[in-house]
C-alpha cells in the first residue's frame, strides 16, 4: 500500500513497513517519515519472494515469539528491533 493511500487508515493496521531492501531510498524515507509523524509502529522486510540476494532485513526480539498476536503486541510496545544486512556484510541494527 502506497504511503499516500494510508492518510486516513491509521486505525486499520498494526504497523507500517518503513524499510524494504527492494524499495528505493526515497520510498523508505517517506514511509519512515509518515510512520514517525503518525506514531505508527515500524516494520521492515526484504521482499525476497522469488530470488535470494544478500541484501536482507529482519525483525528481531530478545525472546521467542510464539504467536502472531504476540508479535503484534511486541510491535505495539516497541519491543522489536529492525536489522539489515547489506551484501558482503553482517546484520546490523537500524
C-alpha positions as CSV (number, residue, x, y, z in Angstrom):
1,X,0.0,0.0,0.0
2,X,1.5,3.3,-1.0
3,X,2.1,5.8,1.7
4,X,-0.2,8.4,0.1
5,X,-3.1,5.9,0.2
6,X,-3.0,5.4,4.0
7,X,-3.7,9.0,5.0
8,X,-7.0,8.1,6.8
9,X,-6.3,4.5,7.6
10,X,-4.2,4.8,10.8
11,X,-6.6,2.8,12.9
12,X,-7.0,0.0,10.4
13,X,-3.5,-1.5,10.5
14,X,-0.9,-2.6,13.1
15,X,2.3,-1.2,11.6
16,X,4.0,0.1,8.5
17,X,7.0,-1.3,6.6
18,X,9.4,1.6,6.7
19,X,12.5,-0.3,5.5
20,X,12.3,-2.6,2.5
21,X,15.6,-3.5,0.9
22,X,14.0,-3.8,-2.6
23,X,12.5,-0.3,-2.4
24,X,14.4,2.9,-3.3
25,X,15.8,5.1,-0.5
26,X,13.1,7.8,-1.1
27,X,10.2,5.3,-0.7
28,X,11.7,4.1,2.6
29,X,12.4,7.6,3.8
30,X,8.8,8.7,3.0
31,X,7.4,5.7,4.8
32,X,9.6,6.3,7.8
33,X,8.6,10.0,8.0
34,X,4.9,9.1,7.7
35,X,5.1,6.4,10.4
36,X,7.0,8.8,12.7
37,X,4.5,11.7,12.2
38,X,1.5,9.4,12.8
39,X,3.1,7.3,15.6
40,X,2.6,4.1,13.7
41,X,4.7,1.1,14.7
42,X,7.5,0.3,12.2
43,X,8.4,-2.9,10.5
44,X,10.9,-3.9,7.8
45,X,11.2,-6.6,5.1
46,X,13.3,-8.0,2.3
47,X,10.7,-8.9,-0.4
48,X,12.8,-11.9,-1.5
49,X,9.9,-13.9,-2.7
50,X,11.4,-15.4,-5.9
51,X,15.1,-15.0,-5.7
52,X,17.7,-14.7,-3.0
53,X,20.3,-12.0,-2.8
54,X,22.4,-10.9,0.1
55,X,20.5,-7.7,0.9
56,X,18.1,-8.6,3.7
57,X,16.0,-7.1,6.5
58,X,14.6,-8.8,9.6
59,X,12.7,-8.0,12.7
60,X,14.2,-9.3,16.0
61,X,13.1,-9.9,19.6
62,X,15.0,-10.6,22.7
63,X,12.7,-13.5,23.5
64,X,10.9,-16.2,21.4
65,X,7.6,-15.0,19.8
66,X,5.1,-17.8,20.0
67,X,2.1,-16.3,18.0
68,X,1.1,-13.7,15.6
69,X,-0.8,-11.8,18.3
70,X,2.3,-11.8,20.5
71,X,4.3,-10.4,17.6
72,X,1.8,-7.5,17.2
73,X,1.7,-6.9,20.9
74,X,5.5,-6.6,20.9
75,X,5.4,-4.4,17.8
76,X,2.9,-2.0,19.5
77,X,5.0,-1.9,22.7
78,X,8.2,-1.1,20.7
79,X,9.9,-4.3,21.8
80,X,11.1,-5.4,18.4
81,X,14.3,-4.3,16.6
82,X,15.0,-3.9,12.9
83,X,18.1,-5.4,11.4
84,X,19.6,-5.0,7.9
85,X,22.2,-7.0,6.0
86,X,23.9,-5.5,3.0
87,X,25.7,-7.7,0.5
88,X,29.0,-8.9,1.9
89,X,28.3,-7.6,5.4
90,X,26.9,-8.9,8.7
91,X,23.4,-7.9,10.0
92,X,23.4,-4.6,11.9
93,X,20.6,-2.9,13.9
94,X,18.9,0.0,12.1
